[in-house]
Amino acid sequence: MPRTLIVLATYNERENLSTLVETILALGLPDLDILVVDDNSPDGTGQLADGLAAAHANIRVLHREGKLGLGTAHVAAMRHAIEHGYDFVVTMDADFSHHPRHLPDILARRTDADLILGSRYVPGGGVRNWGRLRRLMSWGANAYVRLVLGLKPRDCSGAYKCYRVATLRRVDLDHIVARGYAFQEEITWRMQLAGARIVEVPILFENRRLGQTKMSWREIAGLFTTVLRLRWRKLCGRIHHSKGCD
């Protein structure tokens, strides 16, 4: 079985983390480790993660000095996966918006894909408890990045992803532009440029159970400016298809 690393990037997720970890472990998936990347959460999430790691041999914790952004947390986890010889790395939200019940379906596609997206916008996928404005914003953001960057997937903005590490090695992580939520669109685009076989697996996205969302209008604005920067760099020949050319 391929070695797989599940990544949970956390900031103030103490209310959700224990239950989420136990739910993942209860699936009984083989050769699976969990890495919690905590940005020095003031609510004690990092200390809770340390306790979980002490209780479970397949849990690791990466402590960072502060709130450095979701994108940089995922890049740090990807470097960890590369350095420690994992075959696949899965990223998912730590608030139950991405339910672990979808993991078996996502991991089942590892044999024929390099990037597996948990998708809200393919048949069988969807969202729950979203208002009209949020639906419109999500649809508009995905339409925008598909138009500007030429992305092929229907759901480019989700964080529920499984990456083949061998393909991820071809992406120059040193030149990632986005630090926050725009990272999801950028890494999908860079994987596409690297020749990744991309598939979408339907998921049901649910609003977080506990705690407060980290999404903000600043993050939304950052998405639009980041996508334009990436498009401009590509037009100027500063972003290429393989590592080392960016």
Secondary structure, 3 states (H helix, E strand, C coil): CCCEEEEEEECCCHHHHHHHHHHHHHCCCCCEEEEEEECCCCCCHHHHHHHHHHHCCCEEEEECCCCCCHHHHHHHHHHHHHHCCCCEEEEECCCCCCCHHHHHHHHHHHHCCCEEEEECCCCCCEEECCCHHHHHHHHHHHHHHHHHHCCCCCCCCCCCEEEEHHHHCCCCHHHCCCCCCCHHHHHHHHHHHCCCCEEEEECEEECCCCCCCCCCHHHHHHHHHHHHHHHHHHHCCCCCCCCCCC
